[in-house]
Amino acid sequence: MQQNDRKLKSAGSGSTIKMRYPRMKSHVITRYIVKELLLYFFIAFLFFFFVFFVNQILLMAEELLKKHVQLLDVVQLVTYSLPFVVAQSAPFATLVGFLMCLGRLMSDNEILVFRAVGWNYATIIRPAIVLGIFISIASFFVNDYLLPLGTVSYNRLYQQILFSDPSIELESNSIKRSNNSILVIGNVEGLSVSDLLLFDNDNNGTQRIIVSGSTSIVEPTDPAVFMELQMDSATAVFIDTRNRTDVDCLTSSNSTMNIFASGLFSYTSSGNPRELTFIDLKTRMDEMKKDPNVSKSELNYWELEYNKKFALPFGSIFFAFLAIPLAIVFGKKNGLTVGLIIGVLICVLYWAMQMVGQTLGVRNGFSGFWAIWIPNFIIGIVGFTFYFRIFRR
């Protein structure tokens, strides 16, 4: 403990009285705050990890088990999916955990004690921001390295499972839909499929209808291809959507249709952006910009995925920045509960903004950068507003 000295003059005399009171060292407070922040961060992380794990991974595992996929393969697929859950959970855990921790310190008057002994808000802000930076770096590593590694391993294993039993994905007498295509499947027996019918649009907006009476599933040589369909006696009809009377019809005794790993019915020769690190992703985007055959919508989708590599992991910094003033303003009473409620509410709103931005980016061509970063910028602006309110006092 440090001690501060104060000199007071005694009434009616020239003598002075030296008073001493203890003052905690800054590193003691910093260590205490960091310890509390980490504790509540891990509690919140487990909460969000469980939510994402149950909502996405276990439902996927349940669906695979229903299709009689071996238990060991399902466990491996779940393991390969874990980096995605970790990358999604960390930023939200930062906000909720920090809000709960700082809210408790506020409602227990611990922050008031810190202020009373002479420490300003920077003593609390500094460790929270630094910890948020470390969480962002760790989350970025998971998102940029472990997530592509897990995605590649997941797709490779799922491709092997699918080739051994195509009925797992291509169910008899079923319809598969994606954003801009529909695949109607007839009877599936082993590696043979009858009566395939495909509706989709190419990059120029031309509607395509492809019909095949008999199709064989062949193991693909390209790792980006999910499965390769060899179609016998296929017929393709091309309809110009701008002029419905302009119709082209082609027939072929033998043709190939590739189903890519980037999305079961997403037709692109560029692979899956989730399988690439941000450096490889940037290199691929530069190549696509030079390719005149790449559409603006496809390039914008890749730009969106590139910005996702950074926006969500480094969202931890924005959340840590926001949590401090929110806890100080709203955490005076029942700070732990209030922090939990406000944190979860903001996470839901943030997630909704992310989903809306991605939808606008994919379907309407909205800038991939702004679609992903706007939620973070809003969080930052709100944080600055609350800081301004605090420091005006």
Secondary structure, DSSP 8 states (H G I E B T S, - for coil): -EEEEEEEE-TTSS-EEEEEEEE--HHHHHHHHHHHHHHHHHHHHHHHHHHHIIIIIIHHHHHHHHTT--HHHHHHHHHHHHHHHHHHHHHHHHHHHHHHHHHHHHHTTHHHHHHHTT--THHHHHHHHHHHHHHHHHHHHIIIIIHHHHHHHHHHHHHHHHHH-GGGTS-TTEEEE-SSEEEEE--EETTEEEEEEEEEE-TTS-EEEEEEEEEEEE--SSTTEEEEEEEEEEEEEEE-TT-TT-EEEEEEEEEEEEEETTSTT---TT--GGGS-HHHHHHHHHHHHH-TTS-HHHHHHHHHHHHHHHHTTTHHHHHHHHHHHHHHHH-TTTHHHHHHHHHHHHHHHHHHHHHHHHHHHHHS---HHHHHHHHHHHHHHHHHHHHHHHHT-
